[in-house]
Amino acid sequence: MSESTDSATRSASIGHGTTPGDVAPTIRARDDVDGCGCLECRHIETTTTNRTVLDALVWSVRLFRSYPSIPAFAGVIILANRLLETDTIELLPTPAVGMIEAVTAFAFVISLRAYVGTIVAGELTGDSVTIREGLRRSIGRTPALVGVILLTVFSVMTIPFFLSLPLLVLVGALPINPVGMVSFPVAAAVGVIVFVVPILFLLFKFWFAPEACVIGEYGPLESLRVSWRITTNYRTKFLLVGVIAIGSALSLYLPTVVPQLETEMTLVHPVLGVISSSVGELLSIVWASAYAHIYVQGIVS
């Protein structure tokens, strides 16, 4: 069997839906795969599905050693972010600065996460992805990723508002100020529960939508649905992901500030702040790889 025929057969067995010249794997739910959706036909080992969150993080660090393009691309964007924080950037016109900041932010948060996810999908299926294929997939999925972001932002901004609307109407209809009836901390706590908790809940449920969009090649709305489903089935694992991610971020950023007299906060040292920010951003790329790994675990299980 020729190499091209073997590649085509393998792509079909994984349920790729690839186009000529694009062999980056597409990993979908079993019900969305044409043909057999078992792990063997998808070339996914049981070791992959049995890894814990910490195992996925260790695996991600090792992955970067095999794919130096990931830390290289991340380093370029991180360097650009640090340059944007210097005084020399003020020499450019304000619109240009805003455009550069928007491009670097999108490249770091979305494009690089899509690239990493594509590489991870290739490794987990034994179908290694080249730099060209990874960039092609991430760039090709950019319009759909923008749709995912817009739908997520719209949902996060509107759904909590409508959920809290009855309470706001009730408070407005009361003849007296409800804050005067209870203490301010109690009123603030109620506001957090009614408005902030739904926001955090929705962000948690839609967290893996980018991976569904890139690795699974789902549409924006389908990506939200898939993310909602896998976070429902594996909520304990994903809660652990959130706790570890928040803890690691705090451990990097909190040491850059120390409490001073009269509860003032001041930077310890500019160099320490630069190092902390850079390490934190680089660590977020490791987490992006772990997110992709966990998505694959959830979608094939």
Sequence and secondary structure as in RCSB ss.txt:
>XXXX:A:sequence
MSESTDSATRSASIGHGTTPGDVAPTIRARDDVDGCGCLECRHIETTTTNRTVLDALVWSVRLFRSYPSIPAFAG
VIILANRLLETDTIELLPTPAVGMIEAVTAFAFVISLRAYVGTIVAGELTGDSVTIREGLRRSIGRTPALVGVIL
LTVFSVMTIPFFLSLPLLVLVGALPINPVGMVSFPVAAAVGVIVFVVPILFLLFKFWFAPEACVIGEYGPLESLR
VSWRITTNYRTKFLLVGVIAIGSALSLYLPTVVPQLETEMTLVHPVLGVISSSVGELLSIVWASAYAHIYVQGIV
S
>XXXX:A:secstr
  HHHHHHHHHHHHT    TT        GGGSSS  SHHHHT  HHHHH  HHHHHHHHHHHHHH THHHHHHH
HHHHHHHHHTSGGGGGS HHHHHHHHHHHHHIIIIIHHHHHHHHHHHHHTT    HHHHHHHHHHTHHHHHHHHH
HHHHHHHHHHHHHHHHHHHHHHHSSS HHHHS HHHHHHHHIIIIIHHHHHHHHHTTTHHHHHHTS   HHHHHH
HHHHHHHHTHHHHHHHHHHHHHHHHHHHGGGEEE GGG EEES HHHHHHHHHHHHHHHHHHHHHHHHHHHHHHH
 
